Amino acid sequence: MRNLFVILDGVGYDQVTRFRPAGLLERGARTGLEPLTTLLAYSSGIYPSIWSGQYPDQHGIWTDFYRHPRPRPALTGPLGVLPGKYLPRQVAYVLLAALARLGVTRREYHGVPPHVQRQFGSTPSRYRELPPVPMPDSRLVSEVMAEQGVSWEYIFCDRLDEAAATRIRTAAARVDTVIVCFPELDEAGHHLGPMTDAFGAVFRAFDARLAGLLLELERAWPGAPFFFFSDHGMTPVTQQFDVWSYLETRGFRLGADYLGFINSTVMALWPTAKRQVALLDSLNKSGYGRVLRPAERTRYHLDFKTPKYGREFFVAHEGVEIIPNFISLSWKANQGMHGYDPACSSTRSFYIGGRQVRARPRDVVGLYEVLVEAVGVPTPALSPVLAPVL
């Protein structure tokens, strides 16, 4: 049986219902448009969860960076003893980033402060592949397709242009199942703002190009089911929080009193036992976010078997961007960001195609059941078919 899966990276249910792209809404009217809860993670943890049907604390992948159990030797390590605390190390931090951009140093570390680089390792995700990282202990959808004798191709397209359309048409002519991922709307949401008129214009233009391609594929694959979904939504950024400076001014020194890895909306923490209570209390009083309680870590599937991803987690309030984050080294505010508490409406992803299968996903991890059922593995009916929400 032939199937098409279209992934729109970073497009939330709220954006679909706000801007009402004609092509997607028409598909939703046919087969159902539903919101899905995402994960407290970025794409590096969400895509492995979709392909495996497991949560991050089950498959063991959350972010690209993790803490080494044993720090490695590094020439930048002595920068931690520079006098003046924050400012000299910040200057070194920026200079090292500039060298990385010039190709002099390892680019994947360009955002990590020099004096703590030796504490971290990275496993860069290769989003052009399925899965983007090795997952030897998971039964991936690719393995399910192989077991079912289904030929497939995964296509990652930076832009939906004619070259991308040709790749998709060519793949559809030779395989049974095509999975296509488009990241361009995620990029537009970051730069333009996910709820702005400018983003809406980009979204509708993309939708029109996609609708034209889908009509061609429907003629080539008459009666084949088409599914559409995203990995997460996108939240407008309204303020920034320089967490490194905030903690420094309160007497907490990165690399001495605590180790932290700062993402754009989540800070993973390894505080010293002596400063842990005071550090967490200071963060909770910042007004920019909260430290997850143990029950929340369990609910959000962050109870990892080892502390490689953090012992504590500070999550920014909806709309707050943490700076400087160790991924992009950006002080210039993004207009949109993701990775907030999954309970926030703006974080919800979307799913179109529910009437074509019996699987009823409630979150992005449940999309695995949709994928495997569509390629030939039956899934028990869990609930009545939902009516489309338009």
C-alpha positions as a Markdown table, in Angstrom:
| # | Residue | x | y | z |
|---|---|---|---|---|
| 1 | Met | 0.0 | 0.0 | 0.0 |
| 2 | Arg | 1.3 | 3.4 | -0.9 |
| 3 | Asn | 1.6 | 6.3 | 1.6 |
| 4 | Leu | 2.8 | 9.8 | 1.7 |
| 5 | Phe | 3.8 | 11.5 | 5.0 |
| 6 | Val | 4.5 | 15.2 | 5.0 |
| 7 | Ile | 6.3 | 16.7 | 8.1 |
| 8 | Leu | 6.1 | 20.5 | 8.5 |
| 9 | Asp | 8.8 | 21.2 | 11.1 |
| 10 | Gly | 7.9 | 23.9 | 13.6 |
| 11 | Val | 4.3 | 24.5 | 12.5 |
| 12 | Gly | 1.8 | 24.5 | 15.3 |
| 13 | Tyr | -1.9 | 23.8 | 15.5 |
| 14 | Asp | -2.5 | 27.4 | 16.5 |
| 15 | Gln | -0.8 | 28.6 | 13.4 |
| 16 | Val | -2.8 | 26.3 | 11.1 |
| 17 | Thr | -6.1 | 27.5 | 12.6 |
| 18 | Arg | -5.0 | 31.2 | 12.7 |
| 19 | Phe | -3.7 | 31.5 | 9.1 |
| 20 | Arg | -6.0 | 28.9 | 7.6 |
| 21 | Pro | -3.9 | 27.7 | 4.6 |
| 22 | Ala | -6.4 | 26.5 | 2.1 |
| 23 | Gly | -4.7 | 23.3 | 1.0 |
| 24 | Leu | -4.1 | 22.0 | 4.5 |
| 25 | Leu | -7.6 | 23.0 | 5.7 |
| 26 | Glu | -9.1 | 21.2 | 2.7 |
| 27 | Arg | -7.2 | 18.0 | 3.6 |
| 28 | Gly | -8.2 | 18.5 | 7.3 |
| 29 | Ala | -11.8 | 18.7 | 6.3 |
| 30 | Arg | -11.5 | 15.3 | 4.5 |
| 31 | Thr | -9.5 | 13.3 | 7.0 |
| 32 | Gly | -9.5 | 15.3 | 10.3 |
| 33 | Leu | -7.3 | 18.1 | 11.7 |
| 34 | Glu | -6.2 | 17.5 | 15.3 |
| 35 | Pro | -3.8 | 19.1 | 17.8 |
| 36 | Leu | -1.1 | 16.9 | 19.4 |
| 37 | Thr | 0.9 | 17.5 | 22.5 |
| 38 | Thr | 4.6 | 17.8 | 21.9 |
| 39 | Leu | 7.5 | 16.9 | 24.2 |
| 40 | Leu | 9.6 | 19.1 | 26.5 |
| 41 | Ala | 12.4 | 18.7 | 24.0 |
| 42 | Tyr | 13.8 | 20.0 | 20.7 |
| 43 | Ser | 13.8 | 18.3 | 17.4 |
| 44 | Ser | 16.9 | 16.3 | 18.5 |
| 45 | Gly | 14.7 | 14.5 | 21.0 |
| 46 | Ile | 11.3 | 14.7 | 19.2 |
| 47 | Tyr | 12.2 | 13.1 | 15.9 |
| 48 | Pro | 13.8 | 10.0 | 17.5 |
| 49 | Ser | 10.6 | 9.7 | 19.6 |
| 50 | Ile | 8.4 | 9.8 | 16.5 |
| 51 | Trp | 10.5 | 7.2 | 14.6 |
| 52 | Ser | 10.7 | 4.8 | 17.6 |
| 53 | Gly | 7.4 | 5.3 | 19.5 |
| 54 | Gln | 9.3 | 5.8 | 22.7 |
| 55 | Tyr | 9.8 | 8.8 | 25.0 |
| 56 | Pro | 13.2 | 10.4 | 25.6 |
| 57 | Asp | 13.7 | 8.7 | 28.9 |
| 58 | Gln | 13.0 | 5.4 | 27.1 |
| 59 | His | 15.3 | 5.7 | 24.1 |
| 60 | Gly | 17.8 | 7.8 | 25.9 |
| 61 | Ile | 18.1 | 10.7 | 23.4 |
| 62 | Trp | 17.2 | 14.3 | 24.4 |
| 63 | Thr | 19.5 | 17.0 | 23.1 |
| 64 | Asp | 22.6 | 17.1 | 20.9 |
| 65 | Phe | 24.8 | 18.0 | 23.9 |
| 66 | Tyr | 25.4 | 15.9 | 27.0 |
| 67 | Arg | 27.8 | 15.9 | 30.0 |
| 68 | His | 30.8 | 13.7 | 29.8 |
| 69 | Pro | 31.1 | 11.4 | 32.9 |
| 70 | Arg | 34.8 | 12.2 | 32.9 |
| 71 | Pro | 35.9 | 15.7 | 31.7 |
| 72 | Arg | 38.3 | 15.6 | 28.8 |
| 73 | Pro | 41.6 | 17.6 | 28.5 |
| 74 | Ala | 41.0 | 21.0 | 26.8 |
| 75 | Leu | 43.3 | 23.9 | 26.1 |
| 76 | Thr | 40.4 | 26.3 | 27.0 |
| 77 | Gly | 40.0 | 24.8 | 30.5 |
| 78 | Pro | 42.3 | 27.4 | 32.3 |
| 79 | Leu | 39.9 | 30.2 | 31.2 |
| 80 | Gly | 37.8 | 29.2 | 34.2 |
| 81 | Val | 40.3 | 30.8 | 36.6 |
| 82 | Leu | 40.4 | 34.2 | 34.9 |
| 83 | Pro | 39.9 | 37.1 | 37.4 |
| 84 | Gly | 36.8 | 39.3 | 37.2 |
| 85 | Lys | 34.5 | 36.3 | 36.9 |
| 86 | Tyr | 31.9 | 36.7 | 34.2 |
| 87 | Leu | 33.2 | 39.4 | 31.8 |
| 88 | Pro | 36.6 | 38.0 | 30.8 |
| 89 | Arg | 35.2 | 34.6 | 30.2 |
| 90 | Gln | 32.4 | 36.1 | 28.2 |
| 91 | Val | 34.9 | 37.9 | 26.0 |
| 92 | Ala | 36.8 | 34.7 | 25.5 |
| 93 | Tyr | 33.5 | 33.0 | 24.7 |
| 94 | Val | 32.7 | 35.4 | 22.0 |
| 95 | Leu | 36.2 | 35.3 | 20.5 |
| 96 | Leu | 36.1 | 31.5 | 20.3 |
| 97 | Ala | 32.7 | 31.7 | 18.6 |
| 98 | Ala | 34.2 | 34.1 | 16.0 |
| 99 | Leu | 37.1 | 31.7 | 15.4 |
| 100 | Ala | 34.6 | 28.8 | 15.0 |
| 101 | Arg | 32.7 | 30.8 | 12.3 |
| 102 | Leu | 36.0 | 31.3 | 10.5 |
| 103 | Gly | 36.6 | 27.5 | 10.6 |
| 104 | Val | 39.6 | 27.8 | 13.0 |
| 105 | Thr | 38.0 | 25.8 | 15.8 |
| 106 | Arg | 35.3 | 23.1 | 16.0 |
| 107 | Arg | 32.1 | 24.7 | 15.0 |
| 108 | Glu | 29.8 | 22.4 | 17.0 |
| 109 | Tyr | 31.3 | 23.9 | 20.2 |
| 110 | His | 31.1 | 27.5 | 19.1 |
| 111 | Gly | 28.3 | 28.3 | 21.6 |
| 112 | Val | 29.8 | 26.5 | 24.7 |
| 113 | Pro | 31.8 | 28.7 | 27.1 |
| 114 | Pro | 35.5 | 27.9 | 26.6 |
| 115 | His | 36.2 | 27.0 | 30.3 |
| 116 | Val | 33.5 | 24.3 | 30.4 |
| 117 | Gln | 33.8 | 22.9 | 26.9 |
| 118 | Arg | 35.7 | 19.9 | 28.2 |
| 119 | Gln | 32.7 | 18.9 | 30.3 |
| 120 | Phe | 30.5 | 18.3 | 27.3 |
| 121 | Gly | 30.2 | 16.0 | 24.3 |
| 122 | Ser | 28.0 | 16.3 | 21.3 |
| 123 | Thr | 26.1 | 13.9 | 19.0 |
| 124 | Pro | 25.0 | 16.2 | 16.1 |
| 125 | Ser | 21.7 | 15.1 | 14.7 |
| 126 | Arg | 21.6 | 14.4 | 10.9 |
| 127 | Tyr | 18.1 | 15.4 | 10.1 |
| 128 | Arg | 18.5 | 14.4 | 6.5 |
| 129 | Glu | 18.5 | 10.8 | 7.7 |
| 130 | Leu | 16.0 | 8.5 | 9.3 |
| 131 | Pro | 16.7 | 8.2 | 12.2 |
| 132 | Pro | 18.8 | 11.3 | 12.7 |
| 133 | Val | 21.0 | 9.6 | 15.3 |
| 134 | Pro | 21.8 | 5.9 | 15.9 |
| 135 | Met | 19.1 | 4.1 | 17.8 |
| 136 | Pro | 20.2 | 0.4 | 18.0 |
| 137 | Asp | 17.9 | -0.5 | 20.9 |
| 138 | Ser | 14.6 | 0.8 | 19.3 |
| 139 | Arg | 12.3 | -0.8 | 16.8 |
| 140 | Leu | 12.2 | 2.0 | 14.3 |
| 141 | Val | 9.5 | 2.6 | 11.7 |
| 142 | Ser | 12.2 | 2.0 | 9.1 |
| 143 | Glu | 12.6 | -1.5 | 10.5 |
| 144 | Val | 8.9 | -2.1 | 10.5 |
| 145 | Met | 8.7 | -1.1 | 6.8 |
| 146 | Ala | 11.5 | -3.5 | 6.0 |
| 147 | Glu | 9.7 | -6.3 | 7.9 |
| 148 | Gln | 6.6 | -5.6 | 5.9 |
| 149 | Gly | 8.4 | -5.6 | 2.6 |
| 150 | Val | 7.6 | -1.9 | 2.1 |
| 151 | Ser | 10.0 | 0.1 | -0.1 |
| 152 | Trp | 10.4 | 3.7 | 1.2 |
| 153 | Glu | 12.4 | 6.9 | 1.0 |
| 154 | Tyr | 12.9 | 9.7 | 3.4 |
| 155 | Ile | 13.5 | 13.1 | 1.8 |
| 156 | Phe | 14.6 | 16.2 | 3.8 |
| 157 | Cys | 14.0 | 19.4 | 1.7 |
| 158 | Asp | 15.4 | 22.7 | 2.8 |
| 159 | Arg | 12.9 | 24.5 | 0.5 |
| 160 | Leu | 9.9 | 23.4 | -1.5 |
| 161 | Asp | 11.2 | 24.4 | -4.9 |
| 162 | Glu | 11.2 | 22.7 | -8.2 |
| 163 | Ala | 14.3 | 20.7 | -7.4 |
| 164 | Ala | 12.6 | 19.4 | -4.2 |
| 165 | Ala | 9.4 | 18.6 | -6.1 |
| 166 | Thr | 11.4 | 16.6 | -8.7 |
| 167 | Arg | 13.0 | 14.6 | -6.0 |
| 168 | Ile | 9.6 | 13.8 | -4.4 |
| 169 | Arg | 8.1 | 12.9 | -7.8 |
| 170 | Thr | 11.0 | 10.6 | -8.6 |
| 171 | Ala | 10.8 | 8.9 | -5.3 |
| 172 | Ala | 7.1 | 8.4 | -5.6 |
| 173 | Ala | 7.6 | 6.6 | -8.9 |
| 174 | Arg | 9.9 | 4.0 | -7.4 |
| 175 | Val | 8.9 | 3.3 | -3.8 |
| 176 | Asp | 5.7 | 2.5 | -1.8 |
| 177 | Thr | 6.1 | 5.1 | 1.0 |
| 178 | Val | 7.6 | 8.6 | 0.8 |
| 179 | Ile | 8.3 | 10.5 | 4.0 |
| 180 | Val | 9.1 | 14.2 | 3.4 |
| 181 | Cys | 10.3 | 16.8 | 5.9 |
| 182 | Phe | 10.2 | 20.5 | 5.3 |
| 183 | Pro | 12.0 | 22.8 | 7.8 |
| 184 | Glu | 11.5 | 26.1 | 6.0 |
| 185 | Leu | 8.5 | 27.2 | 8.0 |
| 186 | Asp | 10.3 | 26.5 | 11.3 |
| 187 | Glu | 13.0 | 28.9 | 10.1 |
| 188 | Ala | 10.4 | 31.5 | 9.1 |
| 189 | Gly | 8.7 | 31.3 | 12.5 |
| 190 | His | 12.0 | 31.9 | 14.3 |
| 191 | His | 12.9 | 35.0 | 12.1 |
| 192 | Leu | 9.5 | 36.5 | 11.4 |
| 193 | Gly | 7.4 | 35.5 | 14.4 |
| 194 | Pro | 5.0 | 32.6 | 14.3 |
| 195 | Met | 1.8 | 34.7 | 14.6 |
| 196 | Thr | 2.8 | 37.7 | 12.4 |
| 197 | Asp | 1.2 | 38.6 | 9.0 |
| 198 | Ala | 4.6 | 38.2 | 7.5 |
| 199 | Phe | 4.8 | 34.5 | 8.6 |
| 200 | Gly | 1.2 | 34.0 | 7.5 |
| 201 | Ala | 2.1 | 35.1 | 3.9 |
| 202 | Val | 5.0 | 32.7 | 3.9 |
| 203 | Phe | 2.9 | 29.9 | 5.2 |
| 204 | Arg | 0.1 | 30.4 | 2.6 |
| 205 | Ala | 2.6 | 30.6 | -0.2 |
| 206 | Phe | 4.2 | 27.4 | 0.9 |
| 207 | Asp | 0.8 | 25.8 | 1.2 |
| 208 | Ala | -0.1 | 26.8 | -2.4 |
| 209 | Arg | 3.1 | 25.2 | -3.7 |
| 210 | Leu | 2.5 | 22.0 | -1.6 |
| 211 | Ala | -1.1 | 21.8 | -2.8 |
| 212 | Gly | 0.0 | 21.8 | -6.5 |
| 213 | Leu | 2.5 | 19.0 | -5.9 |
| 214 | Leu | 0.0 | 16.9 | -4.0 |
| 215 | Leu | -2.4 | 17.1 | -6.9 |
| 216 | Glu | 0.2 | 15.6 | -9.1 |
| 217 | Leu | 1.0 | 12.8 | -6.6 |
| 218 | Glu | -2.7 | 12.0 | -6.2 |
| 219 | Arg | -2.9 | 11.4 | -9.9 |
| 220 | Ala | 0.1 | 9.1 | -9.7 |
| 221 | Trp | -1.1 | 7.4 | -6.5 |
| 222 | Pro | -5.0 | 7.3 | -6.8 |
| 223 | Gly | -6.6 | 6.5 | -3.5 |
| 224 | Ala | -3.4 | 6.5 | -1.5 |
| 225 | Pro | -3.6 | 8.0 | 2.0 |
| 226 | Phe | -1.7 | 11.2 | 2.7 |
| 227 | Phe | -0.7 | 12.2 | 6.2 |
| 228 | Phe | 0.5 | 15.6 | 7.5 |
| 229 | Phe | 2.0 | 16.4 | 10.9 |
| 230 | Ser | 4.6 | 18.5 | 12.7 |
| 231 | Asp | 7.0 | 17.9 | 15.6 |
| 232 | His | 6.1 | 21.0 | 17.7 |
| 233 | Gly | 4.5 | 24.4 | 17.5 |
| 234 | Met | 6.1 | 27.8 | 17.8 |
| 235 | Thr | 5.8 | 30.5 | 20.4 |
| 236 | Pro | 6.2 | 34.3 | 19.9 |
| 237 | Val | 9.3 | 35.6 | 21.9 |
| 238 | Thr | 8.3 | 38.5 | 24.1 |
| 239 | Gln | 11.4 | 38.8 | 26.4 |
| 240 | Gln | 14.9 | 37.5 | 27.1 |
| 241 | Phe | 16.6 | 36.2 | 30.2 |
| 242 | Asp | 20.4 | 36.3 | 30.5 |
| 243 | Val | 20.6 | 33.5 | 33.0 |
| 244 | Trp | 24.4 | 33.3 | 33.1 |
| 245 | Ser | 24.7 | 36.9 | 34.2 |
| 246 | Tyr | 21.8 | 36.6 | 36.6 |
| 247 | Leu | 23.4 | 33.8 | 38.4 |
| 248 | Glu | 26.8 | 35.4 | 38.3 |
| 249 | Thr | 25.6 | 38.5 | 40.0 |
| 250 | Arg | 24.1 | 36.4 | 42.8 |
| 251 | Gly | 27.4 | 34.6 | 43.5 |
| 252 | Phe | 27.0 | 31.4 | 41.5 |
| 253 | Arg | 29.9 | 30.7 | 39.2 |
| 254 | Leu | 29.5 | 28.5 | 36.1 |
| 255 | Gly | 32.0 | 25.7 | 36.2 |
| 256 | Ala | 32.6 | 26.0 | 40.0 |
| 257 | Asp | 29.3 | 26.2 | 41.8 |
| 258 | Tyr | 27.3 | 24.6 | 39.1 |
| 259 | Leu | 27.6 | 23.2 | 35.6 |
| 260 | Gly | 24.8 | 24.2 | 33.2 |
| 261 | Phe | 24.0 | 23.7 | 29.6 |
| 262 | Ile | 21.8 | 26.6 | 28.3 |
| 263 | Asn | 19.4 | 25.9 | 25.4 |
| 264 | Ser | 17.1 | 28.6 | 24.2 |
| 265 | Thr | 14.2 | 27.7 | 26.6 |
| 266 | Val | 15.6 | 25.0 | 28.9 |
| 267 | Met | 18.7 | 25.0 | 31.1 |
| 268 | Ala | 20.1 | 21.7 | 32.2 |
| 269 | Leu | 21.8 | 21.9 | 35.6 |
| 270 | Trp | 24.4 | 20.0 | 37.6 |
| 271 | Pro | 24.7 | 22.0 | 40.8 |
| 272 | Thr | 27.2 | 21.3 | 43.6 |
| 273 | Ala | 25.6 | 19.8 | 46.7 |
| 274 | Lys | 26.6 | 22.8 | 48.7 |
| 275 | Arg | 24.9 | 25.4 | 46.4 |
| 276 | Gln | 22.1 | 23.3 | 45.0 |
| 277 | Val | 19.2 | 24.6 | 47.2 |
| 278 | Ala | 20.3 | 28.2 | 46.9 |
| 279 | Leu | 20.8 | 28.0 | 43.2 |
| 280 | Leu | 17.4 | 26.4 | 42.5 |
| 281 | Asp | 15.7 | 28.9 | 44.8 |
| 282 | Ser | 17.4 | 31.8 | 43.0 |
| 283 | Leu | 16.2 | 30.5 | 39.6 |
| 284 | Asn | 12.7 | 30.0 | 40.8 |
| 285 | Lys | 12.6 | 33.6 | 42.1 |
| 286 | Ser | 13.9 | 35.1 | 38.8 |
| 287 | Gly | 10.4 | 35.5 | 37.4 |
| 288 | Tyr | 11.5 | 34.0 | 34.0 |
| 289 | Gly | 10.8 | 30.4 | 34.6 |
| 290 | Arg | 10.8 | 27.5 | 37.0 |
| 291 | Val | 12.9 | 24.5 | 38.0 |
| 292 | Leu | 10.9 | 21.3 | 37.3 |
| 293 | Arg | 9.8 | 19.4 | 40.4 |
| 294 | Pro | 10.4 | 15.6 | 40.5 |
| 295 | Ala | 6.9 | 14.8 | 39.5 |
| 296 | Glu | 7.1 | 17.1 | 36.5 |
| 297 | Arg | 10.4 | 15.5 | 35.4 |
| 298 | Thr | 8.6 | 12.2 | 35.4 |
| 299 | Arg | 5.6 | 13.5 | 33.6 |
| 300 | Tyr | 7.7 | 15.1 | 30.9 |
| 301 | His | 9.8 | 12.0 | 30.5 |
| 302 | Leu | 13.1 | 13.5 | 31.7 |
| 303 | Asp | 13.9 | 10.8 | 34.3 |
| 304 | Phe | 17.0 | 9.5 | 32.5 |
| 305 | Lys | 18.9 | 6.5 | 33.7 |
| 306 | Thr | 22.0 | 8.7 | 34.1 |
| 307 | Pro | 22.5 | 12.4 | 34.8 |
| 308 | Lys | 24.1 | 13.0 | 31.4 |
| 309 | Tyr | 21.4 | 15.4 | 30.4 |
| 310 | Gly | 21.1 | 17.1 | 33.7 |
| 311 | Arg | 20.2 | 16.6 | 37.4 |
| 312 | Glu | 17.8 | 19.6 | 37.4 |
| 313 | Phe | 16.0 | 21.4 | 34.6 |
| 314 | Phe | 15.1 | 25.1 | 34.5 |
| 315 | Val | 12.3 | 25.8 | 32.0 |
| 316 | Ala | 11.6 | 29.3 | 30.8 |
| 317 | His | 8.1 | 30.7 | 30.9 |
| 318 | Glu | 6.2 | 30.8 | 27.7 |
| 319 | Gly | 7.6 | 33.5 | 25.4 |
| 320 | Val | 11.0 | 33.9 | 27.3 |
| 321 | Glu | 14.2 | 33.2 | 25.4 |
| 322 | Ile | 17.2 | 32.3 | 27.4 |
| 323 | Ile | 20.5 | 33.9 | 26.4 |
| 324 | Pro | 23.3 | 33.4 | 25.8 |
| 325 | Asn | 22.2 | 29.9 | 24.7 |
| 326 | Phe | 25.1 | 27.5 | 24.1 |
| 327 | Ile | 23.7 | 26.5 | 20.7 |
| 328 | Ser | 23.5 | 29.7 | 18.8 |
| 329 | Leu | 25.4 | 32.3 | 20.9 |
| 330 | Ser | 22.6 | 34.7 | 20.1 |
| 331 | Trp | 21.9 | 37.8 | 22.1 |
| 332 | Lys | 19.6 | 39.1 | 19.3 |
| 333 | Ala | 16.1 | 37.9 | 20.1 |
| 334 | Asn | 14.5 | 35.4 | 17.8 |
| 335 | Gln | 10.9 | 36.3 | 17.0 |
| 336 | Gly | 9.7 | 32.8 | 17.7 |
| 337 | Met | 11.0 | 29.9 | 19.7 |
| 338 | His | 9.9 | 26.4 | 20.8 |
| 339 | Gly | 10.9 | 24.0 | 23.6 |
| 340 | Tyr | 8.5 | 25.4 | 26.2 |
| 341 | Asp | 6.3 | 23.5 | 28.6 |
| 342 | Pro | 4.1 | 21.1 | 26.5 |
| 343 | Ala | 1.1 | 22.4 | 28.5 |
| 344 | Cys | 1.3 | 25.7 | 26.6 |
| 345 | Ser | -1.1 | 25.9 | 23.8 |
| 346 | Ser | 1.4 | 27.5 | 21.4 |
| 347 | Thr | 3.6 | 24.4 | 21.6 |
| 348 | Arg | 1.0 | 22.0 | 20.2 |
| 349 | Ser | 1.8 | 20.3 | 16.9 |
| 350 | Phe | -0.9 | 19.3 | 14.4 |
| 351 | Tyr | -1.9 | 16.1 | 12.7 |
| 352 | Ile | -4.0 | 15.6 | 9.5 |
| 353 | Gly | -5.1 | 12.1 | 8.4 |
| 354 | Gly | -6.8 | 10.6 | 11.4 |
| 355 | Arg | -9.8 | 9.2 | 9.6 |
| 356 | Gln | -7.5 | 7.0 | 7.4 |
| 357 | Val | -6.2 | 4.8 | 10.3 |
| 358 | Arg | -7.5 | 3.5 | 13.6 |
| 359 | Ala | -4.6 | 4.8 | 15.7 |
| 360 | Arg | -5.5 | 7.8 | 17.8 |
| 361 | Pro | -2.3 | 9.6 | 18.9 |
| 362 | Arg | -2.6 | 12.1 | 21.7 |
| 363 | Asp | 1.0 | 13.3 | 21.4 |
| 364 | Val | 3.8 | 13.3 | 18.9 |
| 365 | Val | 5.1 | 10.0 | 20.1 |
| 366 | Gly | 1.8 | 8.4 | 19.2 |
| 367 | Leu | 2.5 | 9.3 | 15.5 |
| 368 | Tyr | 4.6 | 6.1 | 15.5 |
| 369 | Glu | 1.4 | 4.1 | 15.6 |
| 370 | Val | 0.0 | 6.0 | 12.7 |
| 371 | Leu | 3.2 | 5.3 | 10.6 |
| 372 | Val | 3.4 | 1.6 | 11.4 |
| 373 | Glu | -0.4 | 1.0 | 10.9 |
| 374 | Ala | -0.3 | 2.8 | 7.5 |
| 375 | Val | 2.5 | 0.6 | 6.3 |
| 376 | Gly | 0.6 | -2.6 | 7.2 |
| 377 | Val | 0.7 | -3.3 | 11.0 |
| 378 | Pro | -2.8 | -3.1 | 12.4 |
| 379 | Thr | -3.5 | -1.0 | 15.5 |
| 380 | Pro | -6.5 | -1.6 | 17.8 |
| 381 | Ala | -9.1 | 1.1 | 17.7 |
| 382 | Leu | -8.6 | 3.2 | 20.8 |
| 383 | Ser | -11.5 | 5.6 | 20.5 |
| 384 | Pro | -14.2 | 6.8 | 18.1 |
| 385 | Val | -13.0 | 8.8 | 15.1 |
| 386 | Leu | -12.6 | 12.4 | 15.9 |
| 387 | Ala | -14.4 | 15.1 | 13.9 |
| 388 | Pro | -12.2 | 17.6 | 12.2 |
| 389 | Val | -11.6 | 20.8 | 14.1 |
| 390 | Leu | -11.4 | 23.7 | 11.6 |
